[in-house]
């Protein structure tokens, strides 16, 4: 996950509250596929660099997306599948 936009500033601006002022989103999108075979990217509208410090509606989307991603990972993880079988 990453912010939907980047901004480079020389001094603080109100626009810094709704974008990544640390990393370039275009670089994230360009380089992320090289990290591995199972890459998922999701742009978070109005997200800060640290998405969890964004405003509350953005935080809710971040946690919803993270939870959804974890559910998908668990479905394909052999260890999680074995744990589920043992619990039944």
Backbone as JSON Lines, residues from 0, in Angstrom:
{"i":0,"aa":"X","n":[0.84,-1.17,0.0],"ca":[0.0,0.0,0.0],"c":[0.88,1.23,0.0]}
{"i":1,"aa":"X","n":[0.38,2.22,-0.66],"ca":[1.08,3.49,-0.7],"c":[0.07,4.6,-0.95]}
{"i":2,"aa":"X","n":[0.5,5.8,-0.7],"ca":[-0.36,6.95,-0.95],"c":[-0.64,7.04,-2.45]}
{"i":3,"aa":"X","n":[-1.72,7.68,-2.79],"ca":[-2.05,7.85,-4.21],"c":[-1.25,8.97,-4.86]}
{"i":4,"aa":"X","n":[-0.57,9.77,-4.05],"ca":[0.18,10.87,-4.64],"c":[1.4,11.25,-3.84]}
{"i":5,"aa":"X","n":[2.35,11.88,-4.52],"ca":[3.58,12.35,-3.9],"c":[3.65,13.87,-4.02]}
{"i":6,"aa":"X","n":[4.41,14.45,-3.12],"ca":[4.61,15.89,-3.16],"c":[5.98,16.21,-2.6]}
{"i":7,"aa":"X","n":[6.73,17.02,-3.3],"ca":[8.02,17.5,-2.82],"c":[7.83,18.95,-2.4]}
{"i":8,"aa":"X","n":[8.21,19.23,-1.16],"ca":[8.02,20.56,-0.61],"c":[9.32,21.13,-0.07]}
{"i":9,"aa":"X","n":[9.49,22.42,-0.2],"ca":[10.61,23.09,0.47],"c":[10.17,23.6,1.83]}
{"i":10,"aa":"X","n":[8.86,23.89,1.97],"ca":[8.31,24.24,3.28],"c":[6.91,23.67,3.38]}
{"i":11,"aa":"X","n":[6.45,23.52,4.61],"ca":[5.19,22.85,4.87],"c":[4.03,23.52,4.16]}
{"i":12,"aa":"X","n":[3.09,22.71,3.75],"ca":[1.87,23.18,3.09],"c":[0.72,22.28,3.54]}
{"i":13,"aa":"X","n":[-0.5,22.78,3.49],"ca":[-1.68,21.99,3.84],"c":[-1.78,20.74,2.95]}
{"i":14,"aa":"X","n":[-1.24,20.8,1.74],"ca":[-1.28,19.67,0.82],"c":[-0.46,18.48,1.33]}
{"i":15,"aa":"X","n":[0.45,18.74,2.26],"ca":[1.26,17.65,2.83],"c":[0.43,16.7,3.68]}
{"i":16,"aa":"X","n":[-0.8,17.08,4.01],"ca":[-1.65,16.24,4.84],"c":[-2.4,15.18,4.04]}
{"i":17,"aa":"X","n":[-2.16,15.13,2.74],"ca":[-2.91,14.17,1.93],"c":[-2.05,13.5,0.86]}
{"i":18,"aa":"X","n":[-0.73,13.4,1.11],"ca":[0.13,12.73,0.15],"c":[1.43,12.3,0.82]}
{"i":19,"aa":"X","n":[2.22,11.57,0.08],"ca":[3.52,11.1,0.57],"c":[4.55,12.18,0.27]}
{"i":20,"aa":"X","n":[5.16,12.73,1.32],"ca":[6.19,13.75,1.14],"c":[7.59,13.17,1.31]}
{"i":21,"aa":"X","n":[7.67,11.83,1.44],"ca":[8.96,11.16,1.64],"c":[9.36,10.38,0.39]}
{"i":22,"aa":"X","n":[8.46,9.52,-0.1],"ca":[8.77,8.68,-1.26],"c":[7.99,9.12,-2.48]}
{"i":23,"aa":"X","n":[8.54,8.83,-3.64],"ca":[7.9,9.13,-4.91],"c":[7.01,7.95,-5.3]}
{"i":24,"aa":"X","n":[5.71,8.19,-5.37],"ca":[4.76,7.12,-5.67],"c":[5.04,6.48,-7.03]}
{"i":25,"aa":"X","n":[5.47,7.27,-8.0],"ca":[5.81,6.72,-9.31],"c":[6.95,5.7,-9.19]}
{"i":26,"aa":"X","n":[7.93,5.98,-8.31],"ca":[9.03,5.04,-8.09],"c":[8.51,3.76,-7.42]}
{"i":27,"aa":"X","n":[7.6,3.91,-6.46],"ca":[7.02,2.74,-5.79],"c":[6.33,1.84,-6.82]}
{"i":28,"aa":"X","n":[5.52,2.45,-7.66],"ca":[4.78,1.69,-8.67],"c":[5.71,1.04,-9.69]}
{"i":29,"aa":"X","n":[6.78,1.72,-10.03],"ca":[7.71,1.2,-11.04],"c":[8.58,0.09,-10.48]}
{"i":30,"aa":"X","n":[9.04,0.22,-9.24],"ca":[10.0,-0.73,-8.68],"c":[9.39,-1.9,-7.93]}
{"i":31,"aa":"X","n":[8.19,-1.75,-7.4],"ca":[7.58,-2.8,-6.59],"c":[7.46,-4.15,-7.29]}
{"i":32,"aa":"X","n":[7.08,-4.22,-8.57],"ca":[6.97,-5.53,-9.21],"c":[8.27,-6.34,-9.19]}
{"i":33,"aa":"X","n":[9.4,-5.71,-9.05],"ca":[10.68,-6.41,-8.99],"c":[10.97,-7.04,-7.65]}
{"i":34,"aa":"X","n":[10.09,-6.84,-6.66],"ca":[10.33,-7.39,-5.32],"c":[9.99,-8.87,-5.21]}
{"i":35,"aa":"X","n":[9.17,-9.38,-6.12],"ca":[8.81,-10.78,-6.04],"c":[7.64,-11.11,-6.93]}
{"i":36,"aa":"X","n":[7.18,-12.36,-6.82],"ca":[6.11,-12.85,-7.7],"c":[4.71,-12.5,-7.19]}
{"i":37,"aa":"X","n":[4.56,-12.35,-5.89],"ca":[3.24,-12.13,-5.32],"c":[3.11,-10.71,-4.8]}
{"i":38,"aa":"X","n":[3.19,-9.77,-5.69],"ca":[3.11,-8.36,-5.32],"c":[1.7,-7.84,-5.55]}
{"i":39,"aa":"X","n":[1.17,-7.18,-4.54],"ca":[-0.1,-6.49,-4.67],"c":[0.16,-5.03,-4.33]}
{"i":40,"aa":"X","n":[-0.39,-4.15,-5.12],"ca":[-0.26,-2.73,-4.82],"c":[-1.64,-2.12,-4.7]}
{"i":41,"aa":"X","n":[-1.76,-1.23,-3.75],"ca":[-3.03,-0.53,-3.58],"c":[-2.71,0.92,-3.22]}
{"i":42,"aa":"X","n":[-3.18,1.84,-4.02],"ca":[-2.99,3.26,-3.76],"c":[-4.09,3.75,-2.83]}
{"i":43,"aa":"X","n":[-3.71,4.39,-1.76],"ca":[-4.66,4.92,-0.78],"c":[-4.84,6.41,-1.03]}
{"i":44,"aa":"X","n":[-6.04,6.78,-1.41],"ca":[-6.35,8.18,-1.7],"c":[-6.15,9.03,-0.44]}
{"i":45,"aa":"X","n":[-5.42,10.12,-0.58],"ca":[-5.16,11.09,0.5],"c":[-4.33,10.53,1.64]}
{"i":46,"aa":"X","n":[-3.57,9.46,1.39],"ca":[-2.74,8.88,2.45],"c":[-1.43,9.62,2.63]}
{"i":47,"aa":"X","n":[-1.0,9.7,3.88],"ca":[0.32,10.23,4.2],"c":[1.38,9.18,3.89]}
{"i":48,"aa":"X","n":[2.66,9.54,4.04],"ca":[3.74,8.56,3.88],"c":[3.49,7.39,4.83]}
{"i":49,"aa":"X","n":[3.27,7.69,6.11],"ca":[2.88,6.66,7.07],"c":[1.36,6.61,7.05]}
{"i":50,"aa":"X","n":[0.83,5.67,6.3],"ca":[-0.61,5.61,6.06],"c":[-1.42,5.56,7.35]}
{"i":51,"aa":"X","n":[-0.87,4.92,8.39],"ca":[-1.62,4.79,9.64],"c":[-1.75,6.1,10.4]}
{"i":52,"aa":"X","n":[-1.01,7.12,9.99],"ca":[-1.11,8.44,10.62],"c":[-1.97,9.4,9.81]}
{"i":53,"aa":"X","n":[-2.58,8.9,8.75],"ca":[-3.47,9.72,7.93],"c":[-4.75,10.03,8.69]}
{"i":54,"aa":"X","n":[-5.62,10.83,8.1],"ca":[-6.89,11.14,8.77],"c":[-7.73,9.88,8.93]}
{"i":55,"aa":"X","n":[-8.74,9.94,9.79],"ca":[-9.48,8.74,10.19],"c":[-10.11,7.96,9.04]}
{"i":56,"aa":"X","n":[-10.78,8.6,8.08],"ca":[-11.35,7.79,6.98],"c":[-10.27,7.04,6.19]}
{"i":57,"aa":"X","n":[-9.11,7.65,6.04],"ca":[-8.01,6.98,5.34],"c":[-7.49,5.83,6.18]}
{"i":58,"aa":"X","n":[-7.35,6.03,7.48],"ca":[-6.9,4.95,8.36],"c":[-7.84,3.75,8.26]}
{"i":59,"aa":"X","n":[-9.13,4.0,8.23],"ca":[-10.09,2.9,8.13],"c":[-9.89,2.11,6.85]}
{"i":60,"aa":"X","n":[-9.64,2.81,5.75],"ca":[-9.38,2.11,4.48],"c":[-8.09,1.3,4.57]}
{"i":61,"aa":"X","n":[-7.06,1.88,5.18],"ca":[-5.78,1.18,5.33],"c":[-5.97,-0.12,6.1]}
{"i":62,"aa":"X","n":[-6.66,-0.08,7.24],"ca":[-6.85,-1.28,8.06],"c":[-7.75,-2.28,7.36]}
{"i":63,"aa":"X","n":[-8.75,-1.79,6.61],"ca":[-9.62,-2.69,5.85],"c":[-8.81,-3.42,4.77]}
{"i":64,"aa":"X","n":[-7.98,-2.69,4.06],"ca":[-7.15,-3.3,3.01],"c":[-6.13,-4.27,3.61]}
{"i":65,"aa":"X","n":[-5.52,-3.9,4.72],"ca":[-4.54,-4.77,5.36],"c":[-5.19,-6.07,5.84]}
{"i":66,"aa":"X","n":[-6.37,-5.96,6.43],"ca":[-7.09,-7.14,6.88],"c":[-7.45,-8.05,5.71]}
{"i":67,"aa":"X","n":[-7.91,-7.46,4.63],"ca":[-8.25,-8.22,3.43],"c":[-7.02,-8.93,2.87]}
{"i":68,"aa":"X","n":[-5.9,-8.25,2.84],"ca":[-4.66,-8.83,2.34],"c":[-4.22,-10.0,3.23]}
{"i":69,"aa":"X","n":[-4.32,-9.82,4.54],"ca":[-3.94,-10.91,5.45],"c":[-4.84,-12.13,5.25]}
{"i":70,"aa":"X","n":[-6.12,-11.9,5.04],"ca":[-7.03,-13.03,4.77],"c":[-6.61,-13.77,3.5]}
{"i":71,"aa":"X","n":[-6.24,-13.03,2.46],"ca":[-5.81,-13.68,1.21],"c":[-4.51,-14.46,1.42]}
{"i":72,"aa":"X","n":[-3.59,-13.9,2.17],"ca":[-2.31,-14.57,2.44],"c":[-2.56,-15.87,3.21]}
{"i":73,"aa":"X","n":[-3.42,-15.82,4.22],"ca":[-3.71,-17.01,5.03],"c":[-4.28,-18.14,4.19]}
{"i":74,"aa":"X","n":[-5.06,-17.81,3.18],"ca":[-5.66,-18.84,2.33],"c":[-4.61,-19.62,1.55]}
{"i":75,"aa":"X","n":[-3.45,-19.03,1.32],"ca":[-2.42,-19.66,0.51],"c":[-1.2,-20.1,1.32]}
{"i":76,"aa":"X","n":[-1.26,-19.9,2.63],"ca":[-0.13,-20.23,3.49],"c":[-0.3,-21.65,4.04]}
{"i":77,"aa":"X","n":[0.62,-22.58,3.7],"ca":[0.5,-23.97,4.17],"c":[0.43,-24.08,5.7]}
{"i":78,"aa":"X","n":[1.18,-23.26,6.42],"ca":[1.17,-23.32,7.88],"c":[-0.21,-22.94,8.41]}
{"i":79,"aa":"X","n":[-0.8,-21.88,7.88],"ca":[-2.15,-21.46,8.3],"c":[-3.18,-22.52,7.98]}
{"i":80,"aa":"X","n":[-3.05,-23.14,6.83],"ca":[-3.98,-24.2,6.44],"c":[-3.89,-25.38,7.4]}
{"i":81,"aa":"X","n":[-2.68,-25.76,7.79],"ca":[-2.48,-26.86,8.73],"c":[-3.07,-26.5,10.09]}
{"i":82,"aa":"X","n":[-2.87,-25.26,10.54],"ca":[-3.41,-24.82,11.84],"c":[-4.93,-24.89,11.81]}
{"i":83,"aa":"X","n":[-5.54,-24.47,10.7],"ca":[-6.99,-24.52,10.59],"c":[-7.51,-25.95,10.66]}
{"i":84,"aa":"X","n":[-6.8,-26.88,10.01],"ca":[-7.22,-28.29,10.05],"c":[-7.12,-28.85,11.47]}
{"i":85,"aa":"X","n":[-6.06,-28.45,12.18],"ca":[-5.86,-28.94,13.55],"c":[-6.91,-28.4,14.5]}
{"i":86,"aa":"X","n":[-7.43,-27.22,14.24],"ca":[-8.44,-26.61,15.11],"c":[-9.82,-27.23,14.92]}
{"i":87,"aa":"X","n":[-10.05,-27.89,13.81],"ca":[-11.39,-28.44,13.53],"c":[-11.59,-29.77,14.15]}
